[in-house]
Amino acid sequence: MAEGRKQSIPSLLHDITGLSKARIANGNLDAVRPSTQKRIYEYQQLWLQDQLTDAEALAYARNQIATAPQTRSGMHASLTRWMRQLELLPELPLPISKAVALTLDELLEALLAAPAGNMRHSHPERTT
């Protein structure tokens, strides 16, 4: 989307979230406070209204946002969302691709959340 709009990703994220570019550069956008999440949601609703003047398109976009895939913990399922965007219903449903993407989203979330020390595989001492 950023490329299509000839923008950098931070600029696009600023435009569609209302967050400052400095905050976006800090990363960890999934960890914003609930009050900030609410402010982003309200900003995005206004942004959508400005971008989509057709009532049907606006309703469709709002439904897509409201039903966006999430992992079991409630985090964004980015790969699954991407698969969903590639899906053209009813001509090209992608249920298996979306299921695999959700599995990968959950695996990535678990790997990122795991402390480095727990990622090492230890073998019990062998006795002969």
Secondary structure as GFF3:
##gff-version 3
##sequence-region A 1 128
A	DSSP	alpha_helix	9	17	.	.	.	ID=ss1
A	DSSP	alpha_helix	21	26	.	.	.	ID=ss2
A	DSSP	three_ten_helix	29	31	.	.	.	ID=ss3
A	DSSP	alpha_helix	34	51	.	.	.	ID=ss4
A	DSSP	alpha_helix	55	66	.	.	.	ID=ss5
A	DSSP	alpha_helix	78	86	.	.	.	ID=ss6
A	DSSP	alpha_helix	95	113	.	.	.	ID=ss7
A	DSSP	three_ten_helix	116	119	.	.	.	ID=ss8
###
